[in-house]
Amino acid sequence: MKNTTIAVDIAKSVFEVAVSEQQGRVSESHRLSRSTFLRFFAQRQPATVLLEACGSAHHWARQLQGQGHRVVLLPPHAVRPYVPRNKTDRSDARALLEAARNTDIKSVPVKSCAQQALTALHRLRSAWLATRTARINTVRGLLREFGVVIPVGPKYVQQHLRAAIEDVGSPLPETVRPALALMGEEIRQVEERIDLVDRQLQRLSKQMPVVARLQTIPGIGPISSTALVSFVGDVARFPSARYFASYLGLTPREHSSGLRRRLGAISKRGDTYLRMLLIHGARAVLWGTHRKGPHERIRTWAANVERQRGHNKAAVALANKMARLVWAVWKKDEDFQELPAV
């Protein structure tokens, strides 16, 4: 039983289990309910359990680890090619057994409860940001139909919306003013929730030494540093800084053959949220290149790239450099110290 591998296709209420005691063969198949799932594993000897890294996978992985099992989380996009024909729960479980035999597929580390708490804060913040943007765009479009144009920037929305509602002589009809007032109140409430999460992340960033070290890198603030720690987990699983930048999708996509090597745009693989935060941080550094201050060498390099290749490409190139600096600072557990400018 020491070489037993158990593949589990997890779901909300039904779990398909495939037990393999010999590579390439399934000796047992079970369909378990949510209430009997942990009881089934508690009655078995410690084994290797394969799960897809999808919703609730980290929770079940922690539960199974507590029972003495070795849990391996596999990326779903790497398991899908091993489903030969129609997609069913049974074929998904068998695909996990086949994908685990491929040593090129890297497993996903199991997240702790603290990591998932940080991740939940970032997911909630991102959802509220999307809600605020949707509401603001709705208000802009509706007011534009009546000749009221709001300047660019979310900070102007509440001011101009309130003025248009309270002004008796504005072209805004009386029938839509109460509904627009409710929309403005909804935007204000969402902004208060975003500010609450921002303050909470700010407090947590001061309690975590790793997060404080990452903030010594230019362009990395409390939001980016806490997101990196919660989403990445252990940076030691990346053998080099380039591997880490590639994991975030910030390295060029390659399409080479023979003696010809073709490098294109960035691959955009990995987590979109992390890549967005790094690129926004890079833009903040670029906007401050005209000012004298710390990190002069990086600012000078970024300004030269911006003059040669444009703002957008310079922002992505700087985000790539920031990702490599994150790996170095995190791996060596040292604050970022920039060399003097040449």
Secondary structure as the mmCIF struct_conf table of DSSP 4:
data_model
#
loop_
_struct_conf.conf_type_id
_struct_conf.id
_struct_conf.beg_label_comp_id
_struct_conf.beg_label_asym_id
_struct_conf.beg_label_seq_id
_struct_conf.end_label_comp_id
_struct_conf.end_label_asym_id
_struct_conf.end_label_seq_id
TURN_TY1_P TURN_TY1_P1 LYS A 2 ASN A 3
STRN STRN1 THR A 5 ASP A 9
BEND BEND1 LYS A 12 SER A 13
STRN STRN2 VAL A 14 SER A 20
BEND BEND2 GLU A 21 GLU A 21
STRN STRN3 GLN A 22 GLN A 22
TURN_TY1_P TURN_TY1_P2 GLN A 23 GLY A 24
STRN STRN4 ARG A 25 ARG A 25
STRN STRN5 GLU A 28 SER A 33
TURN_TY1_P TURN_TY1_P3 ARG A 34 THR A 36
HELX_RH_AL_P HELX_RH_AL_P1 PHE A 37 ALA A 42
TURN_TY1_P TURN_TY1_P4 GLN A 43 GLN A 43
BEND BEND3 ARG A 44 ARG A 44
STRN STRN6 THR A 48 GLU A 52
BEND BEND4 ALA A 53 CYS A 54
TURN_TY1_P TURN_TY1_P5 GLY A 55 SER A 56
HELX_RH_AL_P HELX_RH_AL_P2 ALA A 57 GLY A 66
TURN_TY1_P TURN_TY1_P6 GLN A 67 GLY A 68
STRN STRN7 ARG A 70 LEU A 74
HELX_RH_AL_P HELX_RH_AL_P3 PRO A 76 VAL A 79
HELX_RH_3T_P HELX_RH_3T_P1 ARG A 80 TYR A 82
BEND BEND5 ARG A 85 ASN A 86
HELX_RH_AL_P HELX_RH_AL_P4 ASP A 89 ALA A 100
TURN_TY1_P TURN_TY1_P7 ARG A 101 ARG A 101
TURN_TY1_P TURN_TY1_P8 THR A 103 ASP A 104
BEND BEND6 ILE A 105 ILE A 105
HELX_LH_PP_P HELX_LH_PP_P1 LYS A 106 SER A 107
STRN STRN8 VAL A 108 VAL A 108
HELX_LH_PP_P HELX_LH_PP_P2 PRO A 109 SER A 112
HELX_RH_AL_P HELX_RH_AL_P5 CYS A 113 GLU A 145
TURN_TY1_P TURN_TY1_P9 PHE A 146 GLY A 147
HELX_LH_PP_P HELX_LH_PP_P3 ILE A 150 PRO A 151
BEND BEND7 VAL A 152 GLY A 153
HELX_RH_3T_P HELX_RH_3T_P2 PRO A 154 TYR A 156
HELX_RH_AL_P HELX_RH_AL_P6 VAL A 157 GLU A 166
TURN_TY1_P TURN_TY1_P10 VAL A 168 GLY A 169
BEND BEND8 SER A 170 PRO A 171
TURN_TY1_P TURN_TY1_P11 GLU A 174 VAL A 176
HELX_RH_AL_P HELX_RH_AL_P7 ARG A 177 GLN A 207
HELX_RH_AL_P HELX_RH_AL_P8 PRO A 209 LEU A 214
TURN_TY1_P TURN_TY1_P12 GLN A 215 THR A 216
BEND BEND9 ILE A 217 ILE A 217
TURN_TY1_P TURN_TY1_P13 PRO A 218 GLY A 219
HELX_RH_AL_P HELX_RH_AL_P9 PRO A 222 VAL A 232
HELX_RH_3T_P HELX_RH_3T_P3 VAL A 235 ARG A 237
BEND BEND10 PHE A 238 SER A 240
HELX_RH_AL_P HELX_RH_AL_P10 ALA A 241 TYR A 247
TURN_TY1_P TURN_TY1_P14 LEU A 248 GLY A 249
BEND BEND11 THR A 251 THR A 251
STRN STRN9 PRO A 252 GLU A 254
STRN STRN10 SER A 257 SER A 257
TURN_TY1_P TURN_TY1_P15 GLY A 258 LEU A 259
STRN STRN11 ARG A 260 ARG A 260
STRN STRN12 LEU A 263 ILE A 266
BEND BEND12 GLY A 270 GLY A 270
HELX_RH_AL_P HELX_RH_AL_P11 THR A 272 TRP A 287
TURN_TY1_P TURN_TY1_P16 GLY A 288 HIS A 290
BEND BEND13 ARG A 291 ARG A 291
BEND BEND14 PRO A 294 PRO A 294
HELX_RH_AL_P HELX_RH_AL_P12 GLU A 296 ARG A 309
HELX_RH_AL_P HELX_RH_AL_P13 HIS A 311 LYS A 332
TURN_TY1_P TURN_TY1_P17 ASP A 333 ASP A 333
HELX_LH_PP_P HELX_LH_PP_P4 GLU A 338 ALA A 341
#
